[in-house]
Amino acid sequence: MSITAELWQANLIALVSAFLAIKVLRPIAIYFNLVDIPTGRKQHVGHIPLIGGLSIYVGVLVAILSVYPLHDKLFYLLASASLILVAGLVDDLRQLGVWVRILIQTIACVIMVKGAGVYVESLGDLFGMGEIHLGQWGIPLTIIAVIGLINAVNMSDGIDGLNGSLALVAIIGVFVFESLSGNYRLFDFLLVMAAALVPYLLTNLSIISDRKIFLGD
């Protein structure tokens, strides 16, 4: 499958938008104290802005809204992502309780499943005995899996570059499996998300700037 001019445009927009978001959001984050302060278990130097997730979100959102039509499924996916983003932002500023975060994550997952119709319908031929169809059991399984993934990604953010690298590896893995199966439904959005991740990863690793940023919740 060739990469169309539309996809090149979307990737470029995601890359530039995420990079500009870092530049714009940095002083705003410092002003509102949206920063990570060193403690006994945090060994970084100085107050680091928690704007990595915001910059990635901006990159993806601007690219999608600029290039692709906002159909119902995409609307609900963006709505669920926006809810997770807002919850993480509030948590970075005010420290939400664990159960409050899980409740919000559950609501976001329900929006994704019910609104966009995205959930695990089958486990494939997992045991070599034929395809395992989950039916309606796929809905609670998906919600539990996504909540687990959200928190696993959040908890893995402890070393510079780790989270961004894991995300890129995951995206590339899904892209490869999609390509091998001849299923290109996620092709555009996977590459757009990867493009939006690059400015954060390069800044977090101090490759393009000595003013580091962190991902945030």
MODELLER restraints for C-alpha pairs under 7 A, 6 or more apart:
rsr = mdl.restraints
at = mdl.atoms
rsr.add(forms.Gaussian(group=physical.xy_distance, feature=features.Distance(at['CA:6:A'], at['CA:67:A']), mean=7.00, stdev=0.5))
rsr.add(forms.Gaussian(group=physical.xy_distance, feature=features.Distance(at['CA:7:A'], at['CA:188:A']), mean=6.34, stdev=0.5))
rsr.add(forms.Gaussian(group=physical.xy_distance, feature=features.Distance(at['CA:10:A'], at['CA:63:A']), mean=5.04, stdev=0.5))
rsr.add(forms.Gaussian(group=physical.xy_distance, feature=features.Distance(at['CA:10:A'], at['CA:64:A']), mean=6.93, stdev=0.5))
rsr.add(forms.Gaussian(group=physical.xy_distance, feature=features.Distance(at['CA:10:A'], at['CA:67:A']), mean=6.12, stdev=0.5))
rsr.add(forms.Gaussian(group=physical.xy_distance, feature=features.Distance(at['CA:10:A'], at['CA:192:A']), mean=6.43, stdev=0.5))
rsr.add(forms.Gaussian(group=physical.xy_distance, feature=features.Distance(at['CA:11:A'], at['CA:191:A']), mean=6.76, stdev=0.5))
rsr.add(forms.Gaussian(group=physical.xy_distance, feature=features.Distance(at['CA:11:A'], at['CA:192:A']), mean=4.96, stdev=0.5))
rsr.add(forms.Gaussian(group=physical.xy_distance, feature=features.Distance(at['CA:11:A'], at['CA:195:A']), mean=5.69, stdev=0.5))
rsr.add(forms.Gaussian(group=physical.xy_distance, feature=features.Distance(at['CA:13:A'], at['CA:63:A']), mean=5.26, stdev=0.5))
rsr.add(forms.Gaussian(group=physical.xy_distance, feature=features.Distance(at['CA:14:A'], at['CA:59:A']), mean=4.18, stdev=0.5))
rsr.add(forms.Gaussian(group=physical.xy_distance, feature=features.Distance(at['CA:14:A'], at['CA:60:A']), mean=5.49, stdev=0.5))
rsr.add(forms.Gaussian(group=physical.xy_distance, feature=features.Distance(at['CA:14:A'], at['CA:62:A']), mean=6.72, stdev=0.5))
rsr.add(forms.Gaussian(group=physical.xy_distance, feature=features.Distance(at['CA:14:A'], at['CA:63:A']), mean=5.00, stdev=0.5))
rsr.add(forms.Gaussian(group=physical.xy_distance, feature=features.Distance(at['CA:14:A'], at['CA:192:A']), mean=6.14, stdev=0.5))
rsr.add(forms.Gaussian(group=physical.xy_distance, feature=features.Distance(at['CA:14:A'], at['CA:195:A']), mean=5.94, stdev=0.5))
rsr.add(forms.Gaussian(group=physical.xy_distance, feature=features.Distance(at['CA:14:A'], at['CA:196:A']), mean=5.00, stdev=0.5))
rsr.add(forms.Gaussian(group=physical.xy_distance, feature=features.Distance(at['CA:15:A'], at['CA:59:A']), mean=6.41, stdev=0.5))
rsr.add(forms.Gaussian(group=physical.xy_distance, feature=features.Distance(at['CA:15:A'], at['CA:195:A']), mean=5.14, stdev=0.5))
rsr.add(forms.Gaussian(group=physical.xy_distance, feature=features.Distance(at['CA:15:A'], at['CA:196:A']), mean=4.97, stdev=0.5))
rsr.add(forms.Gaussian(group=physical.xy_distance, feature=features.Distance(at['CA:15:A'], at['CA:199:A']), mean=6.77, stdev=0.5))
rsr.add(forms.Gaussian(group=physical.xy_distance, feature=features.Distance(at['CA:17:A'], at['CA:58:A']), mean=6.63, stdev=0.5))
rsr.add(forms.Gaussian(group=physical.xy_distance, feature=features.Distance(at['CA:17:A'], at['CA:59:A']), mean=4.75, stdev=0.5))
rsr.add(forms.Gaussian(group=physical.xy_distance, feature=features.Distance(at['CA:17:A'], at['CA:62:A']), mean=6.93, stdev=0.5))
rsr.add(forms.Gaussian(group=physical.xy_distance, feature=features.Distance(at['CA:18:A'], at['CA:55:A']), mean=4.80, stdev=0.5))
rsr.add(forms.Gaussian(group=physical.xy_distance, feature=features.Distance(at['CA:18:A'], at['CA:56:A']), mean=5.62, stdev=0.5))
rsr.add(forms.Gaussian(group=physical.xy_distance, feature=features.Distance(at['CA:18:A'], at['CA:58:A']), mean=6.00, stdev=0.5))
rsr.add(forms.Gaussian(group=physical.xy_distance, feature=features.Distance(at['CA:18:A'], at['CA:59:A']), mean=4.25, stdev=0.5))
rsr.add(forms.Gaussian(group=physical.xy_distance, feature=features.Distance(at['CA:18:A'], at['CA:196:A']), mean=5.57, stdev=0.5))
rsr.add(forms.Gaussian(group=physical.xy_distance, feature=features.Distance(at['CA:18:A'], at['CA:199:A']), mean=6.33, stdev=0.5))
rsr.add(forms.Gaussian(group=physical.xy_distance, feature=features.Distance(at['CA:19:A'], at['CA:199:A']), mean=5.33, stdev=0.5))
rsr.add(forms.Gaussian(group=physical.xy_distance, feature=features.Distance(at['CA:21:A'], at['CA:55:A']), mean=5.15, stdev=0.5))
rsr.add(forms.Gaussian(group=physical.xy_distance, feature=features.Distance(at['CA:21:A'], at['CA:58:A']), mean=6.81, stdev=0.5))
rsr.add(forms.Gaussian(group=physical.xy_distance, feature=features.Distance(at['CA:22:A'], at['CA:51:A']), mean=6.89, stdev=0.5))
rsr.add(forms.Gaussian(group=physical.xy_distance, feature=features.Distance(at['CA:22:A'], at['CA:55:A']), mean=5.72, stdev=0.5))
rsr.add(forms.Gaussian(group=physical.xy_distance, feature=features.Distance(at['CA:25:A'], at['CA:51:A']), mean=6.77, stdev=0.5))
rsr.add(forms.Gaussian(group=physical.xy_distance, feature=features.Distance(at['CA:26:A'], at['CA:49:A']), mean=6.30, stdev=0.5))
rsr.add(forms.Gaussian(group=physical.xy_distance, feature=features.Distance(at['CA:29:A'], at['CA:35:A']), mean=6.63, stdev=0.5))
rsr.add(forms.Gaussian(group=physical.xy_distance, feature=features.Distance(at['CA:29:A'], at['CA:49:A']), mean=5.85, stdev=0.5))
rsr.add(forms.Gaussian(group=physical.xy_distance, feature=features.Distance(at['CA:30:A'], at['CA:49:A']), mean=6.43, stdev=0.5))
rsr.add(forms.Gaussian(group=physical.xy_distance, feature=features.Distance(at['CA:34:A'], at['CA:49:A']), mean=5.96, stdev=0.5))
rsr.add(forms.Gaussian(group=physical.xy_distance, feature=features.Distance(at['CA:34:A'], at['CA:50:A']), mean=5.90, stdev=0.5))
rsr.add(forms.Gaussian(group=physical.xy_distance, feature=features.Distance(at['CA:34:A'], at['CA:92:A']), mean=6.73, stdev=0.5))
rsr.add(forms.Gaussian(group=physical.xy_distance, feature=features.Distance(at['CA:34:A'], at['CA:93:A']), mean=6.02, stdev=0.5))
rsr.add(forms.Gaussian(group=physical.xy_distance, feature=features.Distance(at['CA:35:A'], at['CA:47:A']), mean=5.60, stdev=0.5))
rsr.add(forms.Gaussian(group=physical.xy_distance, feature=features.Distance(at['CA:35:A'], at['CA:48:A']), mean=5.06, stdev=0.5))
rsr.add(forms.Gaussian(group=physical.xy_distance, feature=features.Distance(at['CA:35:A'], at['CA:49:A']), mean=4.21, stdev=0.5))
rsr.add(forms.Gaussian(group=physical.xy_distance, feature=features.Distance(at['CA:35:A'], at['CA:50:A']), mean=5.25, stdev=0.5))
rsr.add(forms.Gaussian(group=physical.xy_distance, feature=features.Distance(at['CA:36:A'], at['CA:47:A']), mean=5.48, stdev=0.5))
rsr.add(forms.Gaussian(group=physical.xy_distance, feature=features.Distance(at['CA:36:A'], at['CA:48:A']), mean=5.08, stdev=0.5))
rsr.add(forms.Gaussian(group=physical.xy_distance, feature=features.Distance(at['CA:36:A'], at['CA:49:A']), mean=6.36, stdev=0.5))
rsr.add(forms.Gaussian(group=physical.xy_distance, feature=features.Distance(at['CA:36:A'], at['CA:50:A']), mean=6.51, stdev=0.5))
rsr.add(forms.Gaussian(group=physical.xy_distance, feature=features.Distance(at['CA:37:A'], at['CA:46:A']), mean=6.80, stdev=0.5))
rsr.add(forms.Gaussian(group=physical.xy_distance, feature=features.Distance(at['CA:37:A'], at['CA:47:A']), mean=4.98, stdev=0.5))
rsr.add(forms.Gaussian(group=physical.xy_distance, feature=features.Distance(at['CA:37:A'], at['CA:48:A']), mean=6.90, stdev=0.5))
rsr.add(forms.Gaussian(group=physical.xy_distance, feature=features.Distance(at['CA:38:A'], at['CA:44:A']), mean=6.01, stdev=0.5))
rsr.add(forms.Gaussian(group=physical.xy_distance, feature=features.Distance(at['CA:38:A'], at['CA:45:A']), mean=6.74, stdev=0.5))
rsr.add(forms.Gaussian(group=physical.xy_distance, feature=features.Distance(at['CA:38:A'], at['CA:46:A']), mean=6.83, stdev=0.5))
rsr.add(forms.Gaussian(group=physical.xy_distance, feature=features.Distance(at['CA:48:A'], at['CA:212:A']), mean=6.50, stdev=0.5))
rsr.add(forms.Gaussian(group=physical.xy_distance, feature=features.Distance(at['CA:48:A'], at['CA:213:A']), mean=5.58, stdev=0.5))
rsr.add(forms.Gaussian(group=physical.xy_distance, feature=features.Distance(at['CA:48:A'], at['CA:214:A']), mean=6.53, stdev=0.5))
rsr.add(forms.Gaussian(group=physical.xy_distance, feature=features.Distance(at['CA:49:A'], at['CA:213:A']), mean=5.21, stdev=0.5))
rsr.add(forms.Gaussian(group=physical.xy_distance, feature=features.Distance(at['CA:49:A'], at['CA:214:A']), mean=6.21, stdev=0.5))
rsr.add(forms.Gaussian(group=physical.xy_distance, feature=features.Distance(at['CA:50:A'], at['CA:213:A']), mean=6.11, stdev=0.5))
rsr.add(forms.Gaussian(group=physical.xy_distance, feature=features.Distance(at['CA:50:A'], at['CA:214:A']), mean=4.86, stdev=0.5))
rsr.add(forms.Gaussian(group=physical.xy_distance, feature=features.Distance(at['CA:50:A'], at['CA:215:A']), mean=5.60, stdev=0.5))
rsr.add(forms.Gaussian(group=physical.xy_distance, feature=features.Distance(at['CA:50:A'], at['CA:216:A']), mean=4.61, stdev=0.5))
rsr.add(forms.Gaussian(group=physical.xy_distance, feature=features.Distance(at['CA:51:A'], at['CA:213:A']), mean=6.52, stdev=0.5))
rsr.add(forms.Gaussian(group=physical.xy_distance, feature=features.Distance(at['CA:51:A'], at['CA:214:A']), mean=6.35, stdev=0.5))
rsr.add(forms.Gaussian(group=physical.xy_distance, feature=features.Distance(at['CA:51:A'], at['CA:215:A']), mean=5.93, stdev=0.5))
rsr.add(forms.Gaussian(group=physical.xy_distance, feature=features.Distance(at['CA:51:A'], at['CA:216:A']), mean=6.34, stdev=0.5))
rsr.add(forms.Gaussian(group=physical.xy_distance, feature=features.Distance(at['CA:52:A'], at['CA:200:A']), mean=5.52, stdev=0.5))
rsr.add(forms.Gaussian(group=physical.xy_distance, feature=features.Distance(at['CA:52:A'], at['CA:213:A']), mean=6.31, stdev=0.5))
rsr.add(forms.Gaussian(group=physical.xy_distance, feature=features.Distance(at['CA:52:A'], at['CA:214:A']), mean=5.50, stdev=0.5))
rsr.add(forms.Gaussian(group=physical.xy_distance, feature=features.Distance(at['CA:52:A'], at['CA:215:A']), mean=3.95, stdev=0.5))
rsr.add(forms.Gaussian(group=physical.xy_distance, feature=features.Distance(at['CA:52:A'], at['CA:216:A']), mean=6.47, stdev=0.5))
rsr.add(forms.Gaussian(group=physical.xy_distance, feature=features.Distance(at['CA:53:A'], at['CA:215:A']), mean=5.00, stdev=0.5))
rsr.add(forms.Gaussian(group=physical.xy_distance, feature=features.Distance(at['CA:53:A'], at['CA:216:A']), mean=6.17, stdev=0.5))
rsr.add(forms.Gaussian(group=physical.xy_distance, feature=features.Distance(at['CA:56:A'], at['CA:196:A']), mean=5.08, stdev=0.5))
rsr.add(forms.Gaussian(group=physical.xy_distance, feature=features.Distance(at['CA:56:A'], at['CA:197:A']), mean=5.71, stdev=0.5))
rsr.add(forms.Gaussian(group=physical.xy_distance, feature=features.Distance(at['CA:59:A'], at['CA:196:A']), mean=5.12, stdev=0.5))
rsr.add(forms.Gaussian(group=physical.xy_distance, feature=features.Distance(at['CA:60:A'], at['CA:192:A']), mean=6.27, stdev=0.5))
rsr.add(forms.Gaussian(group=physical.xy_distance, feature=features.Distance(at['CA:60:A'], at['CA:193:A']), mean=5.89, stdev=0.5))
rsr.add(forms.Gaussian(group=physical.xy_distance, feature=features.Distance(at['CA:60:A'], at['CA:196:A']), mean=6.06, stdev=0.5))
rsr.add(forms.Gaussian(group=physical.xy_distance, feature=features.Distance(at['CA:73:A'], at['CA:115:A']), mean=6.71, stdev=0.5))
rsr.add(forms.Gaussian(group=physical.xy_distance, feature=features.Distance(at['CA:73:A'], at['CA:116:A']), mean=4.25, stdev=0.5))
rsr.add(forms.Gaussian(group=physical.xy_distance, feature=features.Distance(at['CA:76:A'], at['CA:111:A']), mean=6.45, stdev=0.5))
rsr.add(forms.Gaussian(group=physical.xy_distance, feature=features.Distance(at['CA:76:A'], at['CA:112:A']), mean=5.96, stdev=0.5))
rsr.add(forms.Gaussian(group=physical.xy_distance, feature=features.Distance(at['CA:76:A'], at['CA:115:A']), mean=5.52, stdev=0.5))
rsr.add(forms.Gaussian(group=physical.xy_distance, feature=features.Distance(at['CA:76:A'], at['CA:116:A']), mean=5.48, stdev=0.5))
rsr.add(forms.Gaussian(group=physical.xy_distance, feature=features.Distance(at['CA:77:A'], at['CA:112:A']), mean=5.59, stdev=0.5))
rsr.add(forms.Gaussian(group=physical.xy_distance, feature=features.Distance(at['CA:77:A'], at['CA:116:A']), mean=6.32, stdev=0.5))
rsr.add(forms.Gaussian(group=physical.xy_distance, feature=features.Distance(at['CA:80:A'], at['CA:108:A']), mean=4.49, stdev=0.5))
rsr.add(forms.Gaussian(group=physical.xy_distance, feature=features.Distance(at['CA:80:A'], at['CA:109:A']), mean=6.74, stdev=0.5))
rsr.add(forms.Gaussian(group=physical.xy_distance, feature=features.Distance(at['CA:80:A'], at['CA:111:A']), mean=5.97, stdev=0.5))
rsr.add(forms.Gaussian(group=physical.xy_distance, feature=features.Distance(at['CA:80:A'], at['CA:112:A']), mean=5.93, stdev=0.5))
rsr.add(forms.Gaussian(group=physical.xy_distance, feature=features.Distance(at['CA:83:A'], at['CA:108:A']), mean=6.24, stdev=0.5))
rsr.add(forms.Gaussian(group=physical.xy_distance, feature=features.Distance(at['CA:84:A'], at['CA:105:A']), mean=6.37, stdev=0.5))
rsr.add(forms.Gaussian(group=physical.xy_distance, feature=features.Distance(at['CA:84:A'], at['CA:108:A']), mean=6.72, stdev=0.5))
rsr.add(forms.Gaussian(group=physical.xy_distance, feature=features.Distance(at['CA:87:A'], at['CA:101:A']), mean=6.95, stdev=0.5))
rsr.add(forms.Gaussian(group=physical.xy_distance, feature=features.Distance(at['CA:88:A'], at['CA:217:A']), mean=4.48, stdev=0.5))
rsr.add(forms.Gaussian(group=physical.xy_distance, feature=features.Distance(at['CA:89:A'], at['CA:217:A']), mean=6.54, stdev=0.5))
rsr.add(forms.Gaussian(group=physical.xy_distance, feature=features.Distance(at['CA:91:A'], at['CA:217:A']), mean=6.91, stdev=0.5))
rsr.add(forms.Gaussian(group=physical.xy_distance, feature=features.Distance(at['CA:92:A'], at['CA:216:A']), mean=6.69, stdev=0.5))
rsr.add(forms.Gaussian(group=physical.xy_distance, feature=features.Distance(at['CA:92:A'], at['CA:217:A']), mean=6.22, stdev=0.5))
rsr.add(forms.Gaussian(group=physical.xy_distance, feature=features.Distance(at['CA:105:A'], at['CA:147:A']), mean=6.26, stdev=0.5))
rsr.add(forms.Gaussian(group=physical.xy_distance, feature=features.Distance(at['CA:106:A'], at['CA:143:A']), mean=6.75, stdev=0.5))
rsr.add(forms.Gaussian(group=physical.xy_distance, feature=features.Distance(at['CA:106:A'], at['CA:147:A']), mean=6.92, stdev=0.5))
rsr.add(forms.Gaussian(group=physical.xy_distance, feature=features.Distance(at['CA:109:A'], at['CA:143:A']), mean=5.62, stdev=0.5))
rsr.add(forms.Gaussian(group=physical.xy_distance, feature=features.Distance(at['CA:112:A'], at['CA:118:A']), mean=6.18, stdev=0.5))
rsr.add(forms.Gaussian(group=physical.xy_distance, feature=features.Distance(at['CA:113:A'], at['CA:119:A']), mean=5.76, stdev=0.5))
rsr.add(forms.Gaussian(group=physical.xy_distance, feature=features.Distance(at['CA:113:A'], at['CA:139:A']), mean=6.99, stdev=0.5))
rsr.add(forms.Gaussian(group=physical.xy_distance, feature=features.Distance(at['CA:119:A'], at['CA:138:A']), mean=6.36, stdev=0.5))
rsr.add(forms.Gaussian(group=physical.xy_distance, feature=features.Distance(at['CA:119:A'], at['CA:139:A']), mean=5.93, stdev=0.5))
rsr.add(forms.Gaussian(group=physical.xy_distance, feature=features.Distance(at['CA:119:A'], at['CA:142:A']), mean=5.59, stdev=0.5))
rsr.add(forms.Gaussian(group=physical.xy_distance, feature=features.Distance(at['CA:120:A'], at['CA:138:A']), mean=5.16, stdev=0.5))
rsr.add(forms.Gaussian(group=physical.xy_distance, feature=features.Distance(at['CA:120:A'], at['CA:139:A']), mean=6.98, stdev=0.5))
rsr.add(forms.Gaussian(group=physical.xy_distance, feature=features.Distance(at['CA:120:A'], at['CA:142:A']), mean=5.86, stdev=0.5))
rsr.add(forms.Gaussian(group=physical.xy_distance, feature=features.Distance(at['CA:121:A'], at['CA:133:A']), mean=6.25, stdev=0.5))
rsr.add(forms.Gaussian(group=physical.xy_distance, feature=features.Distance(at['CA:121:A'], at['CA:134:A']), mean=5.51, stdev=0.5))
rsr.add(forms.Gaussian(group=physical.xy_distance, feature=features.Distance(at['CA:121:A'], at['CA:135:A']), mean=6.08, stdev=0.5))
rsr.add(forms.Gaussian(group=physical.xy_distance, feature=features.Distance(at['CA:121:A'], at['CA:138:A']), mean=5.40, stdev=0.5))
rsr.add(forms.Gaussian(group=physical.xy_distance, feature=features.Distance(at['CA:122:A'], at['CA:132:A']), mean=5.62, stdev=0.5))
rsr.add(forms.Gaussian(group=physical.xy_distance, feature=features.Distance(at['CA:122:A'], at['CA:133:A']), mean=4.50, stdev=0.5))
rsr.add(forms.Gaussian(group=physical.xy_distance, feature=features.Distance(at['CA:122:A'], at['CA:134:A']), mean=5.43, stdev=0.5))
rsr.add(forms.Gaussian(group=physical.xy_distance, feature=features.Distance(at['CA:123:A'], at['CA:131:A']), mean=6.88, stdev=0.5))
rsr.add(forms.Gaussian(group=physical.xy_distance, feature=features.Distance(at['CA:123:A'], at['CA:132:A']), mean=5.32, stdev=0.5))
rsr.add(forms.Gaussian(group=physical.xy_distance, feature=features.Distance(at['CA:123:A'], at['CA:133:A']), mean=6.62, stdev=0.5))
rsr.add(forms.Gaussian(group=physical.xy_distance, feature=features.Distance(at['CA:124:A'], at['CA:131:A']), mean=4.62, stdev=0.5))
rsr.add(forms.Gaussian(group=physical.xy_distance, feature=features.Distance(at['CA:124:A'], at['CA:132:A']), mean=5.53, stdev=0.5))
rsr.add(forms.Gaussian(group=physical.xy_distance, feature=features.Distance(at['CA:125:A'], at['CA:131:A']), mean=4.20, stdev=0.5))
rsr.add(forms.Gaussian(group=physical.xy_distance, feature=features.Distance(at['CA:125:A'], at['CA:132:A']), mean=6.21, stdev=0.5))
rsr.add(forms.Gaussian(group=physical.xy_distance, feature=features.Distance(at['CA:153:A'], at['CA:163:A']), mean=6.85, stdev=0.5))
rsr.add(forms.Gaussian(group=physical.xy_distance, feature=features.Distance(at['CA:154:A'], at['CA:217:A']), mean=6.23, stdev=0.5))
rsr.add(forms.Gaussian(group=physical.xy_distance, feature=features.Distance(at['CA:156:A'], at['CA:163:A']), mean=6.32, stdev=0.5))
rsr.add(forms.Gaussian(group=physical.xy_distance, feature=features.Distance(at['CA:157:A'], at['CA:163:A']), mean=5.38, stdev=0.5))
rsr.add(forms.Gaussian(group=physical.xy_distance, feature=features.Distance(at['CA:160:A'], at['CA:204:A']), mean=6.18, stdev=0.5))
rsr.add(forms.Gaussian(group=physical.xy_distance, feature=features.Distance(at['CA:160:A'], at['CA:205:A']), mean=5.93, stdev=0.5))
rsr.add(forms.Gaussian(group=physical.xy_distance, feature=features.Distance(at['CA:161:A'], at['CA:201:A']), mean=5.97, stdev=0.5))
rsr.add(forms.Gaussian(group=physical.xy_distance, feature=features.Distance(at['CA:161:A'], at['CA:204:A']), mean=6.26, stdev=0.5))
rsr.add(forms.Gaussian(group=physical.xy_distance, feature=features.Distance(at['CA:161:A'], at['CA:205:A']), mean=5.79, stdev=0.5))
rsr.add(forms.Gaussian(group=physical.xy_distance, feature=features.Distance(at['CA:164:A'], at['CA:197:A']), mean=6.69, stdev=0.5))
rsr.add(forms.Gaussian(group=physical.xy_distance, feature=features.Distance(at['CA:164:A'], at['CA:201:A']), mean=5.58, stdev=0.5))
rsr.add(forms.Gaussian(group=physical.xy_distance, feature=features.Distance(at['CA:168:A'], at['CA:194:A']), mean=6.17, stdev=0.5))
rsr.add(forms.Gaussian(group=physical.xy_distance, feature=features.Distance(at['CA:171:A'], at['CA:190:A']), mean=6.17, stdev=0.5))
rsr.add(forms.Gaussian(group=physical.xy_distance, feature=features.Distance(at['CA:171:A'], at['CA:194:A']), mean=6.97, stdev=0.5))
rsr.add(forms.Gaussian(group=physical.xy_distance, feature=features.Distance(at['CA:175:A'], at['CA:187:A']), mean=6.67, stdev=0.5))
rsr.add(forms.Gaussian(group=physical.xy_distance, feature=features.Distance(at['CA:175:A'], at['CA:190:A']), mean=6.89, stdev=0.5))
rsr.add(forms.Gaussian(group=physical.xy_distance, feature=features.Distance(at['CA:178:A'], at['CA:184:A']), mean=6.09, stdev=0.5))
rsr.add(forms.Gaussian(group=physical.xy_distance, feature=features.Distance(at['CA:202:A'], at['CA:208:A']), mean=5.91, stdev=0.5))
rsr.add(forms.Gaussian(group=physical.xy_distance, feature=features.Distance(at['CA:203:A'], at['CA:209:A']), mean=5.72, stdev=0.5))
rsr.add(forms.Gaussian(group=physical.xy_distance, feature=features.Distance(at['CA:203:A'], at['CA:212:A']), mean=5.71, stdev=0.5))
rsr.add(forms.Gaussian(group=physical.xy_distance, feature=features.Distance(at['CA:203:A'], at['CA:213:A']), mean=6.41, stdev=0.5))
rsr.add(forms.Gaussian(group=physical.xy_distance, feature=features.Distance(at['CA:204:A'], at['CA:212:A']), mean=5.12, stdev=0.5))
rsr.add(forms.Gaussian(group=physical.xy_distance, feature=features.Distance(at['CA:204:A'], at['CA:213:A']), mean=5.20, stdev=0.5))
rsr.add(forms.Gaussian(group=physical.xy_distance, feature=features.Distance(at['CA:204:A'], at['CA:214:A']), mean=6.20, stdev=0.5))
rsr.add(forms.Gaussian(group=physical.xy_distance, feature=features.Distance(at['CA:206:A'], at['CA:212:A']), mean=5.81, stdev=0.5))
